[in-house]
Amino acid sequence: MIRVVIENLLLFLLPTLIYAAWVLYVRSKEEARDENGNKPPVRALVDDAPLLWLFIAGVVLVVATLLTFGTYTGGKPGQHYTPGVLRDGKIEPGTIQ
């Protein structure tokens, strides 16, 4: 269960992480500095970020992933899952019948 939560949380945060990495990369190339010659803190990154759009992009990504995997995985109604078995030292994979 915790794996599912972590995967969805990472999917939700993925647009924000990509945005932050891109901005930090661009700022490091430009070597932006303030009036004292210091590089701006990471807090400036958060202050300038389009948080609403990053939130919306994260929600869309999570919902699209959940719909895709919820719709296209598993068997049809009425089918039964037979788990894998160990025969002669080899694992025979499970099947849906």
Residue pairs with C-beta under 8 A, 6 or more apart in sequence:
8 62
8 65
8 66
11 58
11 61
11 62
11 65
12 58
12 59
12 61
12 62
13 58
14 58
14 61
15 54
15 57
15 58
15 61
16 49
16 54
16 58
19 49
19 50
19 54
20 45
20 49
23 45
23 48
23 49
24 42
24 45
27 39
27 40
31 39
32 39
32 40
33 39
33 40
34 40
74 96
75 81
75 96
79 96
79 97
80 96
80 97
81 94
81 95
81 96
82 94
82 95
82 96
82 97
83 94
84 91
84 92
84 93
84 94
85 91
85 92
86 92
